[in-house]
Amino acid sequence: MGTRSSDFNYKVALASGLKSLQLGRLRQAEEQFRYLLTRFPDADGGYRGLAKVLIEQEDRPAALRML
């Protein structure tokens, strides 16, 4: 990741996605995790988070592909 601000942005987006997932706001969680995939493709938090969203949406094949 590199810079301090990008680390901060990553952590904020990850926390926001996890909170949305915890609250059952799957669309918001999916948006946050997709943002992570776009901005931080080398970090695995977005992939794991999106896989969790897909499992909640009962799309296990897509979740497995994500991982």
C-alpha positions in Angstrom: 0.0 0.0 0.0 2.7 2.5 0.8 1.6 5.9 2.0 0.0 6.7 5.3 -3.1 8.2 3.7 -3.7 5.2 1.5 -3.3 2.9 4.5 -5.9 5.1 6.3 -8.3 5.0 3.3 -7.9 1.3 3.1 -8.7 0.8 6.8 -11.6 3.2 6.7 -13.2 1.4 3.7 -12.6 -2.0 5.1 -14.1 -1.0 8.5 -17.1 0.5 6.7 -17.6 -2.6 4.6 -17.4 -4.9 7.6 -19.8 -2.7 9.6 -22.3 -2.6 6.7 -22.0 -6.4 6.4 -22.6 -6.8 10.1 -25.7 -4.7 9.9 -27.0 -6.7 6.9 -26.6 -3.8 4.5 -25.3 -6.1 1.8 -25.4 -3.6 -1.1 -23.4 -1.0 0.8 -20.9 -3.6 2.0 -20.5 -4.9 -1.6 -19.8 -1.3 -2.8 -17.1 -0.8 -0.1 -15.4 -4.1 -0.9 -15.5 -3.5 -4.6 -13.9 -0.1 -4.0 -11.2 -1.9 -2.1 -10.6 -4.2 -5.0 -10.3 -1.3 -7.4 -8.1 0.9 -5.2 -6.1 -1.8 -3.4 -5.9 -4.9 -5.6 -2.9 -6.2 -3.7 -4.6 -6.2 -0.3 -6.8 -9.2 0.4 -9.4 -7.5 2.7 -11.6 -6.5 -0.3 -11.6 -10.1 -1.7 -12.4 -11.6 1.7 -15.1 -9.1 2.4 -16.7 -9.5 -1.0 -16.7 -13.3 -0.6 -18.5 -12.8 2.7 -21.2 -10.7 1.0 -21.6 -13.3 -1.8 -22.0 -16.0 0.8 -24.7 -13.9 2.5 -26.4 -13.6 -0.9 -26.2 -17.4 -1.2 -23.8 -17.3 -4.2 -21.2 -19.8 -3.0 -19.7 -20.4 -6.4 -19.0 -16.7 -6.9 -17.6 -16.5 -3.3 -15.2 -19.3 -4.0 -14.1 -17.7 -7.2 -13.5 -14.5 -5.3 -11.2 -16.3 -2.9 
